[in-house]
Amino acid sequence: MKDKIVIGISDCGAKHPNYASWIGGGDMRIEIVKLGYTNDNMDDLDRCDALVLTGGHDVNPELYGKPEYMDDCQVDNMDDERDDFEVALLLSAIAMDMPVLGICRGLQITNAYKKGTLIADLPKYKRVHHSAVDGVDREHPVKVEEGTLLAEIAGTLEGEINSAHHQSTDTVGKGLRINCYSGDGVVEGLEYENPTGKAFLLLVQWHPERLKDKENSPFSNNIRTRFLQEAEKYHNENN
């Protein structure tokens, strides 16, 4: 990399440095830009080579046409301005054929943008528990679908991931496909159904930036490596 590769990461508050540290990895050739409505810096996406949509707030169910789900959401953990800003980021990134990585909420808001729906509260509707316990991520197996982008990246069809969420994919958005499930059937990842001619898009429900063995995990390190390769490719093609 002769020039810096610029990665835009959506602002998720106090945990933003976790994503920046994971993506940057101490590499001085990588520049991180925090993108958020409080900074009013949508235009900064234009100088980015890839976009990371981070975890955090519940997505407002009105965004995916299910306002009746509001009672199942953590209303004090919602931010409509963030929803609007990140949908706009996603729309712009897709229009620019920019690589996109969605993590946890990043998967959920992308699925909502693609006209999919969410399970608003997993414990209530599926009687499963994927949320963190006393601030500690749950760990569980994941099974990857053969022939998917995720299978190609991870190089394996099974492994261990973490969970810290109470919402997940219900109806899959238009043009997307499921690439992996947890053992209890919860959707753990999405990607383009037909990626031909489209930019890189990978959506994961877990948190690769804080997996215990992220330096060696195919569900963390491999994802980071491929994502940065796609960002470099975008950079070289557009500069």
N, C-alpha and C positions, 0 to 999 in steps of 0.2 A: 504494500500500500504506500504509494508516494504521497498522497494527500490524506488528510484525516477522513475517516468514515464517520458520518454524523448519524446518530441514532436518536430519534425522537421517542421519548418515553412519557406516557400520560401521567399527569400529576395525581398521585393517590395519597398525598399527605405524608405522614411520618414514615411510612414504609417505602417511599420512593427510593431512598438510598440503597435498599436491598436490591432492587432491580438494576439500578445504575452500576452498582458494584459488580453484580453478576455479569451483566452485558459487557461492561468496560474491562473487567478482569485485570485492572492495572496497566492496560495497554495504552500507551500515550498516543497511539495512532487512531484511537477511537474517541470521539467527542460525543458527550451525552447532552441532549437538550430536553429540559423539562417543559412539557406542553400542557397548559392548563388554562381554564377560563379566568382564574384569578390573575394570571399574567397577561391575559388578552393577547396571546402570541400565536394565534392560528397560522399567521404568515410564516412563522419559523419552520413549519412543515416543508415549505418549498426548498429549504436548504438541507433537508434530511435525506438520508439514503434508505431508511427503513423506519417502521413504526412499531412500537410495543404498546399494546393496550393492557393496562395493569389491573390488579384486583382491587377489592374494596367494597364500595357501597352496593346495596341492592339496586337492581334496575327497576325503575318505575314500571309497573305492569301495564300502564296505559300505553307505553311504548310498543308493546306487543299485543295490544288489543284486548287485554284482560283486566280492566279496572276493578272487576269484582275480586281479584286476588289481593287487593291492597291489604286486607286484614291479615294475610299470611306473611306480609313483608315486615321487615324491621324499619318502620317508617322514620324513626330517628336516625337511621343509617341509609338515607336516600338523599340524592342530590340531583335535582332536575337539571341544573345548569351544567353539571358534569356530564349527565346523559347527553344533553344537546351538543355539548362541545365535542365529546368523543365520537358521536355519530357523524358530526361534520368532519372530524379528522379522518375517520374511516372512509367516508364518501370521497374525500379528496385523495387519500392514499390509493384507493382502488382506481380512481380516475387517472392517476399518474402511473399506474402499474408498479407501485412501490411495494416491497415486501412487508408483510404484516404478521406479527406474532401476537396472539391474544392469550392472556393468562387469567384464569378464573373468571372474574367479572368481564374480562376482555373477550372471553368466549361467549359469555351470556349476552353482552350488548351487541356483539356481531351477529349472533343468531337472531336476536330481536330485530336488528336492522334488516336482516335477510327474510323477514316475515315469519320467523319461527316463534315458538312460545317457550316459556320456562315453567318448571315446577317451582312454585313460589316458596314452598317449605317442605323439604324432603322428609323430615321426621313425621310430618302430619300425613302426607299422601302416600309415601312408600314405606314408611316405618323403617327407614334406614338412617344411619347417623354418619355423616361425613364432615360435620363441623368440628372445629378445634375443641379440645377439652382443656379448660383452664389455660388457654392461650397456646397449647401445644398441638401441633398438627397430628391428625390420625395418619397411620400408615397402613396401606393395604395393597393387594396385588392388582394388576391391570392386565387385561388381555387385548392385544392389538389385532386388528383385522388385516388379513393378508392382502397384499396388493395396494396398500395405502401409502401415501407419502410418509406418514409416521413410521410405518414398518420399514421403509427404506432408510429413514434417518436413524432410527433406533437400532436397526440391525437385529432385532429380536421381536418375538411376538408375545412376550410376557416379562413382567418385572414388578418392582415395588415403586409405588408413588406415595405422595402425601395428600391429605385433604384438609381443607379449612373452609367449607362452604355449606350453606343450608339450601341453596337453590341450584338447579341444574337444567339441562336441556329437556324439554318435553317434545314438542313437534320440531323437527329439524327444518331450518330455514331453506328457502329456495336456492338450489345450486350447491348445497352443502351435503356432505355425507359424514356418517359416524366413522371414526377411525379406531376407537377403542372403548371398552367398557370396564367397569369395576366388576368384581365377582358377584355383586348383588344386582347387576343390571343397570347401574347408573352410567349415563353417557359421560365419558371422561375426555373425549376429544372430537373435534370436527375439522374438516378441510374441504376443499373444493371437490364436488362430485366428478366434475370433468375439468381437470386443471389445464388442459391443452390451450395454449395461447394466453393464459392468465399468469399474473405475478404470484409469487410465493405467498401462501396463506396457510398458517397452522394455528389451530386454536386448542388449548389444553386447559382442563379444569383444575389440574393440580398446580403446585408452585415450584417450578424447576429452580427458581432463584434461591430457594431455601431447603432443598432436599439435603438430608444429612450427608450423603456422599456425592454431592453435586459435581465434584471434580471428575468422578469416574462413572457416574450414572449415565446410561444411554438415554434416559428420560430427562436429563438436564444438560450435561456437557455436549452430547451429540446435537441437541436442539440448538444450543447456543452457537456451536461451530457452524452448523448449516445456515443458520439465520445470518451470521456475519458474512459468510460466503455469498449469500444472496444480496446482502447490502453492498458488498464490494462490487459485485457484478453490476448492480444498479448504478453505483457511483461511476464505474468505468464507462458505462453506456450513456451516461447523462452529463459527463463533464469533458 
